[in-house]
Amino acid sequence: MKAFVVDKYKKKGALRLTNMPEPRLQDDDVLVRIQAAGVNLLDSKIRDGEFKLLLPYRPPFVLGHDVAGTVVQTGSRARRFKVGDQVYARPRDHRVGAFAEFIAIDEADVALSPKNLSPTEAASIPLVGLTAWQALVEVAKVKRGQKVFIQAGSGGVGTFAIQLAKHLGATVATTTSTTNVELVKSLGADVVIDYKTQDFEKLLSGYDLVLNSQDPKTLEKSLRVLKRGGQLISISGPPDPAFAKAFGLNPFLKLVMRLLSRSVRKKAAKLGVRYSFLFMRAEGRQLGEITALIEAGVIRPVVDKVFPFEETPAALAYVETGRAKGKVVIAVAE
């Protein structure tokens, strides 16, 4: 099969198009012929080597954390899906590889694609959808009437999280650039802050939750917009001891995570708020819940650009510019 591979960890390193063996099917797997793949900043960070202590991949390996396609084979113990099913998934860590023609995925990570979405639209959903779901529903347990601040509202996670938070009954504030104000309003944002001309810290206060996806300076400011007892969930770091324990890291890495997050945890405690780091995980059942919301019209995908498969490196470079509105997708096959 054709695939784009990373030959070695290198910042801005090139992806190489090559022929790879088709994935070997394990007993609980489904083999999916990929029709479309979502592109995420996580892909470039893994290629650059930023996560190699946590997620070591042995080059050459295939990138890609979002997939939509058709089941063409099932493992001996796989029961949830049949050949011909249209599915989508965020494959689990150490088994990613959506920038290819085929992928084998544990069926526990897979869900039926929303019937009202094309494969390119479906491929835009899994990683950002699960990130928002696990932050807002699973960890924060957002309730009607709460105030939620979602940073970078026009980005991949932001466009999904705004819609989910509104569905949960929250009042939603977000940051974006002037050109994207109408987009985030159309998704349901109640308070829109133009980060180029306004300071969110001066305009927001008494928030129950912040979903942080930005730099350390923005994180520190975000702690101060929370009410006492509020919570900040960061998807951009720093990792904390609870994450290190859940991820099963060795004692040295647990110590590193403790040191990395010590400053922000102390500042949060002083303000009477909670800090936690979220590294989303693959979860087909949650993705099924998301499918239901999409089919009900509660959430719609936001796709900026669709690149042909042969332009996968250009798609990744575009994501790295930070200018995408919503998601960038690769059309792998008809």
Helices and strands as residue ranges (DSSP letters): E 2-6, E 15-19, E 29-39, H 41-48, E 61-62, E 66-74, E 86-89, E 102-106, G 107-109, E 110-112, H 119-122, H 126-133, I 134-139, E 147-150, H 156-167, E 171-176, G 178-180, H 181-187, E 191-194, H 200-203, E 207-212, H 216-223, E 226-234, H 241-246, H 251-271, E 274-277, H 284-295, E 303-308, G 309-311, H 312-320, E 327-331
